Amino acid sequence: MEDAGEKLKRVRDRLSLTIRDVEEASRKIASRHRNDEFVVGLSRLSEIENKGTVPTVYRLYSLCSIYRLDPLEVLEWYGVNVGELPADAAAIDIDRTHIISFGVTNRGDVQFPLALDPGIDIRRTTFLSRIIQRWGKLPISLLNGLDLKDHRYAFIGMEDWLMYPLIQPGSLVLIDETRRKVINSGWTTEFERPIYFF
């Protein structure tokens, strides 16, 4: 399989640029930003292309500018999928309230229901998987943390008041099928106790 350095070399060859051309172009970028970190020297570019050396963010920026490449795509060549950023952040607990700064520029595909069964009665509680007719990819990076195909989700019917106020009608709930033993203690209020679906 072609690694990231080989892909960068192939793009450079396709553009008919020499290593010296790339170095000179990167010096112009470094001059514009008044930062020599943007310079991609001859030997460094050779190491990136042939030895698998990972470029710094500055050099990666220069290469993407010179080669007219999408930096997010090139990051994926190095195994960094920026679309996973919100999901990875959600997996890390931070106790303090904080701002989330994942802008609309974040990309990534997520499996999402594209077509629902038109005959479904949303007043009744049912498994979400039973009402989805077709799955597809949507570029909604904040939903990348949801594993909609491998977990069980249920839609609580709009007229199902059985568990109110613990579960509101119209709620989407995740069901952990690995927990099969009923727990009788370990919570302080009704809102903290586990709820079991049968």
C-alpha positions in Angstrom: 0.0 0.0 0.0 1.3 3.5 -0.9 2.3 5.6 2.1 1.7 9.3 2.5 5.2 10.3 1.4 4.8 8.3 -1.8 1.5 9.9 -2.5 3.1 13.4 -2.0 5.9 12.4 -4.4 3.4 11.2 -7.0 1.6 14.5 -6.8 4.9 16.4 -7.2 5.8 14.3 -10.2 2.4 14.8 -11.8 2.9 18.6 -11.5 6.4 18.2 -13.0 8.0 19.9 -10.0 11.6 19.2 -8.9 12.6 19.0 -5.3 14.4 22.4 -5.8 11.1 23.9 -7.2 9.3 22.8 -4.0 12.0 24.2 -1.8 11.9 27.6 -3.6 8.1 27.7 -3.5 8.2 26.9 0.2 10.7 29.8 0.8 8.1 32.2 -0.7 5.5 30.9 1.7 7.9 31.2 4.6 8.7 34.8 3.5 4.9 35.6 3.3 4.4 34.3 6.9 7.8 35.5 8.2 8.5 32.1 9.6 11.3 29.8 8.4 9.4 26.7 9.7 7.4 26.7 6.4 10.6 26.0 4.4 10.8 22.4 3.0 14.4 21.9 2.3 15.8 19.5 -0.3 16.9 16.8 2.1 13.8 17.1 4.3 11.5 16.6 1.2 13.5 13.6 0.2 13.1 12.1 3.7 9.4 12.8 3.6 8.9 11.2 0.2 11.3 8.2 0.6 11.8 7.5 4.3 8.4 8.1 5.7 9.4 11.1 7.7 6.3 12.9 8.9 6.4 16.7 8.1 5.7 19.3 10.7 2.4 21.2 10.4 4.2 24.1 8.8 5.9 22.0 6.1 2.6 20.1 5.6 0.9 23.4 5.0 3.6 24.4 2.5 3.3 21.2 0.6 -0.5 21.4 0.5 -0.2 25.0 -0.8 2.3 24.2 -3.4 0.6 21.0 -4.6 -2.9 22.5 -4.3 -4.0 19.7 -1.9 -6.7 19.7 0.7 -4.8 19.5 4.1 -7.6 17.5 5.7 -7.2 14.8 2.9 -3.4 14.8 3.4 -3.8 14.4 7.1 -5.9 11.3 6.4 -3.0 9.9 4.3 -1.0 10.1 7.6 -3.9 8.4 9.5 -5.4 11.5 11.0 -9.1 11.8 10.2 -10.2 15.2 11.4 -13.8 14.2 11.0 -13.3 11.9 14.1 -12.3 14.9 16.2 -15.7 15.4 17.8 -16.1 11.7 18.5 -12.7 11.5 20.1 -13.4 14.6 22.2 -16.7 13.1 23.4 -14.8 10.0 24.6 -12.8 12.1 27.0 -14.5 13.3 30.1 -13.9 16.9 31.2 -15.6 17.9 34.4 -15.6 21.6 33.8 -18.1 23.4 31.6 -16.3 24.5 28.4 -17.0 25.7 24.9 -17.0 23.3 22.0 -15.2 24.8 19.0 -15.7 22.2 16.2 -16.7 24.5 13.3 -18.6 23.7 10.2 -15.4 23.2 8.3 -14.9 19.8 10.1 -15.7 17.1 7.6 -16.3 13.4 7.8 -18.9 11.0 6.9 -21.3 9.3 9.3 -23.7 6.5 8.7 -27.2 7.9 9.1 -30.7 6.8 8.3 -31.7 8.3 4.9 -35.1 6.7 4.5 -37.6 5.7 7.2 -40.5 3.3 6.8 -43.4 5.5 5.9 -45.9 3.2 7.5 -44.3 3.5 11.0 -46.5 4.7 13.8 -44.4 7.3 15.7 -46.9 7.3 18.5 -45.7 3.8 19.6 -42.3 2.8 21.0 -40.2 0.7 18.6 -36.6 -0.2 17.8 -35.0 2.4 15.5 -33.5 -0.4 13.4 -37.0 -1.6 12.4 -38.1 1.7 11.0 -34.9 2.5 8.9 -35.2 1.4 5.3 -31.9 2.7 4.0 -28.6 3.8 5.5 -26.3 6.3 3.8 -23.4 8.7 4.5 -24.0 12.3 5.5 -21.2 14.8 6.3 -22.3 15.4 9.9 -19.1 15.3 12.0 -20.8 15.8 15.3 -22.7 12.6 14.9 -19.6 10.5 14.2 -19.6 9.4 17.8 -22.8 7.5 17.3 -22.5 3.9 16.2 -25.9 3.6 14.6 -25.4 0.3 12.9 -23.8 -1.7 15.7 -25.9 -0.6 18.7 -29.6 -0.9 19.4 -31.5 2.4 19.5 -35.1 2.8 20.3 -37.5 5.6 19.6 -39.9 6.3 22.4 -43.4 6.8 21.0 -44.9 10.3 21.0 -47.8 9.0 23.0 -45.8 6.7 25.3 -46.0 8.3 28.7 -45.2 5.1 30.6 -41.7 6.2 31.8 -42.4 9.9 32.0 -40.7 12.0 33.5 -37.6 9.7 33.3 -38.0 9.2 29.6 -39.8 11.8 27.6 -42.1 10.8 24.7 -40.2 11.2 21.4 -36.8 10.3 23.0 -34.1 8.4 21.1 -32.5 6.0 23.6 -29.4 3.8 23.3 -29.8 0.3 24.6 -26.7 -1.4 25.9 -27.4 -5.1 25.1 -24.3 -6.2 27.1 -25.9 -5.4 30.4 -28.3 -8.2 31.2 -28.2 -8.4 35.0 -30.7 -6.3 36.9 -28.9 -4.0 39.4 -30.9 -3.1 42.5 -28.6 -0.4 44.1 -26.0 2.2 43.4 -28.0 5.2 42.6 -29.4 8.1 44.8 -32.4 9.2 42.7 -34.8 7.6 40.2 -33.2 9.7 37.5 -29.9 7.9 38.0 -31.1 4.3 38.1 -30.7 2.1 35.0 -33.8 1.4 32.9 -34.2 -2.1 31.3 -36.0 -2.8 28.1 -37.5 -6.2 27.4 
